[in-house]
């Protein structure tokens, strides 16, 4: 999907990346707001405007490699009734939003496959373009969900994992969080092949889950 790209590929990639990252960060902001925290709304992050969410380096990384990120949504756990549980719920909202997008576009692609023959679609046929865009959305969102579920700071998975730990281990993890984050970022930039290997089982599971949900729904429309 992401190797040997042509210029026309970016017609699909750019809007797919903007939509995926925006939906991810908006989900964080919305859940935090519903839990009583006005911080994200006050900072202008409770919006579908991608310019409010994009991190330049993270977007370029996602555009030219398999990994990327957006600007973290600012939250204040002091507003939550239970700080650890609230933080965990806000964190899981991002990956779940990407899994939801992957499932939606898997459903759309499955309907197109079931109704139309790809042989009869030209490169600029609307159905074919939607098929390609759906395929890219599936790939990006499964990848984003898997990447963000890894239990390493500063990813969402570290906060989800921390919320499940007994308090003494949770605070121990917090004390070494910066060291773990540094080691993880080194892995991302220096050894992306190792990171891909680590992510592969999770990506496979998430893709299979999206497919299992999407196919029965798509069959209702075929």
C-alpha positions as CSV (number, residue, x, y, z in Angstrom):
1,X,0.0,0.0,0.0
2,X,2.7,2.5,1.0
3,X,5.6,1.5,-1.3
4,X,6.2,2.7,-4.8
5,X,3.7,5.5,-4.6
6,X,2.8,7.6,-7.6
7,X,1.6,11.2,-7.5
8,X,-2.0,10.1,-7.9
9,X,-1.7,8.1,-4.7
10,X,-1.6,11.3,-2.7
11,X,-5.1,12.2,-4.0
12,X,-6.2,9.4,-1.7
13,X,-3.6,9.5,1.0
14,X,-3.8,13.1,2.0
15,X,-7.6,13.3,2.8
16,X,-7.4,9.8,4.3
17,X,-4.6,10.9,6.7
18,X,-6.4,14.2,7.6
19,X,-9.7,12.4,8.3
20,X,-8.1,9.6,10.3
21,X,-5.9,11.8,12.6
22,X,-8.7,14.4,13.0
23,X,-11.3,11.8,14.1
24,X,-8.7,10.2,16.5
25,X,-8.0,13.4,18.3
26,X,-11.6,14.6,18.2
27,X,-12.6,11.4,20.0
28,X,-10.1,12.1,22.8
29,X,-11.4,15.6,23.1
30,X,-15.1,14.6,23.1
31,X,-14.8,11.9,25.7
32,X,-12.7,14.2,28.0
33,X,-15.4,16.9,27.6
34,X,-18.2,14.5,28.4
35,X,-16.3,13.4,31.5
36,X,-16.4,17.0,32.7
37,X,-13.1,18.4,31.4
38,X,-13.5,21.7,29.4
39,X,-9.8,22.0,28.6
40,X,-9.9,20.5,25.0
41,X,-13.0,22.6,24.1
42,X,-11.3,25.8,25.5
43,X,-8.2,25.0,23.4
44,X,-10.2,24.7,20.2
45,X,-9.8,20.9,19.9
46,X,-13.4,19.9,20.0
47,X,-13.6,20.3,16.2
48,X,-13.4,18.5,12.9
49,X,-11.0,21.1,11.6
50,X,-7.8,19.1,10.9
51,X,-5.6,22.2,11.2
52,X,-6.4,22.2,14.9
53,X,-5.1,18.6,15.4
54,X,-2.2,18.1,13.0
55,X,1.4,17.9,14.1
56,X,3.6,18.7,11.1
57,X,6.3,16.1,11.7
58,X,3.8,13.4,12.7
59,X,1.7,14.0,9.6
60,X,4.8,13.9,7.3
61,X,5.9,10.7,9.0
62,X,2.5,9.1,8.3
63,X,2.6,10.4,4.8
64,X,6.0,9.0,3.9
65,X,6.3,6.0,6.3
66,X,4.0,3.7,8.2
67,X,4.0,5.6,11.5
68,X,2.7,9.0,12.5
69,X,0.8,11.1,15.1
70,X,-1.2,14.3,15.6
71,X,-0.9,16.9,18.4
72,X,-1.9,15.4,21.7
73,X,-5.2,16.7,23.0
74,X,-4.7,18.6,26.3
75,X,-6.7,17.2,29.2
76,X,-7.0,17.9,32.9
77,X,-7.8,14.6,34.8
78,X,-8.6,16.7,37.9
79,X,-12.1,17.2,36.4
80,X,-12.8,13.5,36.3
81,X,-14.6,11.7,39.1
82,X,-11.9,9.0,38.9
83,X,-8.7,10.4,37.4
84,X,-7.2,7.0,36.5
85,X,-10.4,5.6,35.0
86,X,-11.2,8.9,33.2
87,X,-7.7,9.1,31.7
88,X,-8.0,5.4,30.5
89,X,-11.4,6.1,28.9
90,X,-10.1,9.2,27.1
91,X,-7.1,7.2,25.9
92,X,-9.0,4.3,24.6
93,X,-11.3,6.6,22.6
94,X,-8.6,7.3,20.0
95,X,-7.8,3.8,19.0
96,X,-11.5,2.8,19.1
97,X,-12.3,5.7,16.8
98,X,-9.8,4.4,14.2
99,X,-11.1,0.9,14.6
100,X,-14.6,2.3,13.9
101,X,-13.4,4.1,10.8
102,X,-11.7,0.9,9.6
103,X,-14.9,-1.0,10.1
104,X,-17.0,1.6,8.3
105,X,-14.7,1.7,5.2
106,X,-14.4,-2.1,5.2
107,X,-18.2,-2.3,5.0
108,X,-18.2,0.2,2.1
109,X,-15.5,-1.7,0.3
110,X,-17.3,-5.0,0.8
111,X,-20.5,-3.5,-0.6
112,X,-18.6,-2.3,-3.7
113,X,-17.0,-5.7,-4.2
114,X,-20.3,-7.4,-3.8
115,X,-22.3,-5.2,-6.2
116,X,-19.7,-4.4,-8.9
117,X,-17.0,-6.1,-10.8
118,X,-13.6,-4.4,-10.5
119,X,-12.9,-5.4,-14.1
120,X,-15.6,-3.0,-15.3
121,X,-14.3,0.0,-13.3
122,X,-11.9,2.5,-14.8
123,X,-9.2,4.3,-12.8
124,X,-11.4,7.4,-12.5
125,X,-14.7,5.6,-12.0
126,X,-16.3,6.9,-8.8
127,X,-16.9,3.3,-7.6
128,X,-13.2,2.4,-8.1
129,X,-12.0,5.6,-6.5
130,X,-14.2,4.9,-3.4
131,X,-12.9,1.3,-3.4
132,X,-9.2,2.5,-3.4
133,X,-10.0,5.3,-0.8
134,X,-11.7,2.7,1.4
135,X,-8.7,0.3,1.2
136,X,-6.4,3.1,2.2
137,X,-8.6,4.1,5.1
138,X,-8.7,0.6,6.3
139,X,-4.9,0.3,6.2
140,X,-4.3,3.7,7.9
141,X,-6.8,3.2,10.6
142,X,-5.9,-0.3,11.5
143,X,-2.3,0.8,11.7
144,X,-3.1,3.9,13.8
145,X,-5.2,1.8,16.2
146,X,-2.5,-0.8,16.6
147,X,0.3,1.8,16.9
148,X,-1.6,3.8,19.6
149,X,-2.5,0.6,21.6
150,X,1.2,-0.2,22.1
151,X,1.8,0.2,25.9
152,X,4.7,2.7,25.5
153,X,4.6,6.4,26.5
154,X,3.5,8.7,25.0
155,X,1.0,6.5,23.2
156,X,-2.6,5.9,24.3
157,X,-1.8,2.3,25.1
158,X,0.5,3.3,28.0
159,X,-2.3,5.2,29.7
160,X,-4.8,2.3,29.1
161,X,-2.2,-0.2,30.5
162,X,-1.4,2.1,33.4
163,X,-5.1,2.4,34.3
164,X,-5.3,-1.4,34.6
165,X,-2.2,-1.7,36.9
166,X,-2.4,-1.7,40.7
167,X,-1.6,1.7,42.1
168,X,1.9,1.0,43.3
169,X,3.0,-0.3,39.9
170,X,1.2,2.5,38.2
171,X,3.2,5.2,40.1
172,X,6.3,3.2,39.5
173,X,5.7,3.3,35.7
174,X,5.1,7.0,35.9
175,X,8.5,7.5,37.6
176,X,10.3,6.0,34.6
177,X,7.8,7.2,31.9
178,X,10.3,9.6,30.3
179,X,13.0,6.9,29.9
180,X,10.5,4.4,28.4
181,X,9.3,7.2,26.0
182,X,12.9,8.0,24.9
183,X,13.6,4.3,24.2
184,X,10.4,3.9,22.3
185,X,11.0,6.9,20.1
186,X,14.5,5.6,19.4
187,X,12.9,2.4,18.3
188,X,10.4,4.2,16.0
189,X,13.1,6.2,14.2
190,X,16.1,3.9,14.3
191,X,14.5,0.4,13.9
192,X,11.1,0.7,12.3
193,X,11.4,-2.9,11.1
194,X,11.4,-4.1,14.7
195,X,8.4,-1.9,15.5
196,X,6.5,-3.4,12.5
197,X,7.2,-6.9,13.8
198,X,6.0,-5.9,17.2
199,X,2.8,-4.4,15.8
200,X,2.1,-7.2,13.3
201,X,0.1,-9.5,15.5
202,X,-2.0,-6.7,16.9
203,X,-2.6,-5.3,13.4
204,X,-3.7,-8.7,12.2
205,X,-6.2,-9.1,15.1
206,X,-7.7,-5.6,14.6
207,X,-8.0,-6.1,10.8
208,X,-9.8,-9.4,11.4
209,X,-12.1,-7.8,14.0
210,X,-13.0,-5.0,11.6
211,X,-13.7,-7.5,8.8
212,X,-15.8,-9.7,11.1
213,X,-18.1,-6.8,12.0
214,X,-18.2,-5.3,8.5
215,X,-19.0,-8.3,6.4
216,X,-22.4,-9.1,8.0
217,X,-23.4,-5.5,7.8
218,X,-22.3,-5.2,4.1
219,X,-24.3,-8.4,3.2
220,X,-27.5,-6.6,4.3
221,X,-26.9,-4.1,1.4
222,X,-25.7,-6.5,-1.3
